[in-house]
Amino acid sequence: MVVANNKRDNFKKEDIIKNIHLDVGISVSYAGRIVNDIISILLSNFKLNKKLKIKNFGIFTVKKKNKRLGRNPKNNDKHYISERTVVTFKASENFTKKIKENK
């Protein structure tokens, strides 16, 4: 398994492609097409349903945040935070257990 080896220790799409290439034995370009196709399928379904549930992983949900008054904690300046759409993630119990086991 390939571990992130960049400055910020982020796991990137290229790392997933490398893992598929090394574990399955298919070419890097074909593994890249598979990863890109999976991501596009997930995104298109996510746009339609506003919710994406992946068993034993978690649920991604689109939420709308209303405009609200916020303040800067350093200098107490008040300003309005604009209305926006955000994506939230709730991890499944199975996913959470696996993370806790690997600590």
C-alpha atoms as one frame of an Amber mdcrd trajectory, in Angstrom:
protein
   0.000   0.000   0.000   1.260   3.463  -0.911   1.366   5.977   1.909   1.237
   9.723   1.325   4.768  11.032   1.046   4.291  14.696   0.303   4.891  17.674
   2.600   1.376  17.756   4.040   0.772  13.984   4.333  -2.381  14.195   2.229
  -3.564  11.063   0.484  -4.159  12.066  -3.130  -5.959  10.578  -6.104  -2.573
   9.618  -7.580  -1.911   7.530  -4.448  -5.189   5.652  -4.936  -4.276   5.039
  -8.578  -0.840   3.741  -7.547  -2.428   1.393  -4.991  -4.795  -0.045  -7.602
  -1.915  -0.419 -10.061   0.266  -2.260  -7.531  -2.457  -4.404  -5.908  -4.432
  -5.416  -8.998  -1.665  -5.267 -11.583  -3.395  -3.141 -14.200  -1.733  -0.210
 -15.949  -1.582   3.198 -14.268  -3.597   4.838 -17.063  -6.374   2.229 -16.807
  -6.432   2.522 -12.993  -6.699   6.297 -13.424  -9.680   5.924 -15.743 -11.367
   3.613 -13.219 -10.862   6.086 -10.349 -12.078   9.029 -12.457 -15.153   7.072
 -13.588 -16.022   6.086 -10.011 -15.693   9.693  -8.840 -17.865  11.005 -11.686
 -20.557   8.372 -10.983 -20.585   9.245  -7.286 -20.751  12.988  -7.997 -23.577
  12.696 -10.520 -25.661  10.604  -8.101 -24.806  12.978  -5.277 -26.077  15.961
  -7.297 -29.358  14.182  -8.044 -30.109  12.849  -4.573 -28.357  15.405  -2.297
 -27.207  12.413  -0.250 -24.581   9.759  -0.853 -24.444   6.706   1.386 -21.529
   4.299   1.109 -22.062   1.190   3.200 -19.481   0.679   5.988 -17.969   4.087
   5.192 -20.440   6.896   5.829 -22.999   9.377   4.527 -22.291  12.594   2.635
 -25.131  15.137   2.757 -25.701  18.546   1.138 -26.893  21.197   3.592 -27.874
  24.788   3.023 -26.537  27.304   5.565 -28.469  30.544   6.002 -26.952  34.007
   6.079 -25.964  34.925   9.642 -24.145  37.459  11.725 -20.634  36.417  12.740
 -17.795  38.080  14.582 -14.021  38.030  14.510 -12.879  36.670  17.927  -9.644
  38.688  17.839 -11.164  42.141  17.541 -14.952  41.548  17.910 -15.665  43.050
  14.455 -19.093  41.893  13.317 -19.813  40.908   9.721 -22.377  38.878   7.819
 -21.511  35.372   6.683 -23.172  34.739   3.323 -25.650  32.006   2.530 -23.881
  28.903   1.237 -24.186  25.218   0.498 -21.885  22.798   2.320 -21.225  19.074
   2.259 -21.222  17.218   5.582 -19.916  13.739   6.346 -21.067  11.317   9.038
 -18.819   8.297   9.441 -20.399   4.870   9.874 -19.893   2.927  13.089 -17.811
   0.349  11.219 -15.524   3.065   9.803 -15.139   4.674  13.242 -14.227   1.316
  14.837 -11.544   0.653  12.236 -10.020   4.113  12.796  -9.936   3.573  16.569
  -8.326   0.137  16.148  -5.438   1.589  14.128  -4.399   4.200  16.703
